[in-house]
Amino acid sequence: MWSVNSTSWHENVPKAYELFRPLWKGVLVTAGGFDGASAEEAVASGNVDVIAFGRPFIANPDLPERIRLKIPFTPYNRATFYGGEEKGYTDYPIHTVA
Ligand SMILES: Cc1cc2nc3c(=O)[nH]c(=O)nc-3n(C[C@H](O)[C@H](O)[C@H](O)COP(=O)(O)O)c2cc1C
């Protein structure tokens, strides 16, 4: 699974939520390239309170269960984003238990 936190262009660059944490003491929400493991790691760091998911939710209608059960995410198809029809929005599968 692609993750902002694991791409080389993002290495040694402060995470946005680490920059905002000293400036905002309220509930801090962030998003962008997280998977279940990196989301849990970010919250556990104490620098962010909530991780939101955008693109993975489009491709994984059962995203909360996948995170809970540590099931890999179905990759999203960028080509179907911002389209005017249901393709790429209502036809991704839920996971099947073997
Ligand atoms: C199809 C699509 C529509 C989006 N629409 C909005 C929007 O209306 N407002 C907004 O703040 N972010 C919007 N986003 C950005 C997401 O909220 C999120 O910040 C971004 O996808 C990064 O998180 P992710 O890596 O979990 O996808 C959109 C993203 C996608 C792919």
The ligand as a Gaussian input file, in Angstrom:
#p B3LYP/6-31G(d) Opt

LIG

0 1
 C      -12.421000      12.381000      -5.425000
 C      -11.913000      13.238000      -4.286000
 C      -12.672000      14.310000      -3.837000
 C      -12.218000      15.103000      -2.775000
 N      -13.002000      16.148000      -2.362000
 C      -12.575000      16.907000      -1.325000
 C      -13.371000      17.990000      -0.873000
 O      -14.447000      18.267000      -1.405000
 N      -12.902000      18.732000       0.164000
 C      -11.692000      18.446000       0.792000
 O      -11.313000      19.145000       1.744000
 N      -10.938000      17.421000       0.375000
 C      -11.335000      16.649000      -0.660000
 N      -10.549000      15.630000      -1.099000
 C       -9.262000      15.391000      -0.415000
 C       -9.431000      14.372000       0.695000
 O      -10.283000      14.812000       1.729000
 C       -8.096000      14.036000       1.396000
 O       -7.581000      15.199000       1.992000
 C       -7.085000      13.527000       0.453000
 O       -7.652000      12.587000      -0.412000
 C       -5.874000      12.950000       1.233000
 O       -6.244000      11.869000       2.050000
 P       -6.122000      10.344000       1.538000
 O       -4.661000      10.063000       1.270000
 O       -6.663000       9.496000       2.654000
 O       -6.925000      10.237000       0.286000
 C      -10.971000      14.828000      -2.149000
 C      -10.206000      13.749000      -2.614000
 C      -10.653000      12.977000      -3.671000
 C       -9.789000      11.809000      -4.135000

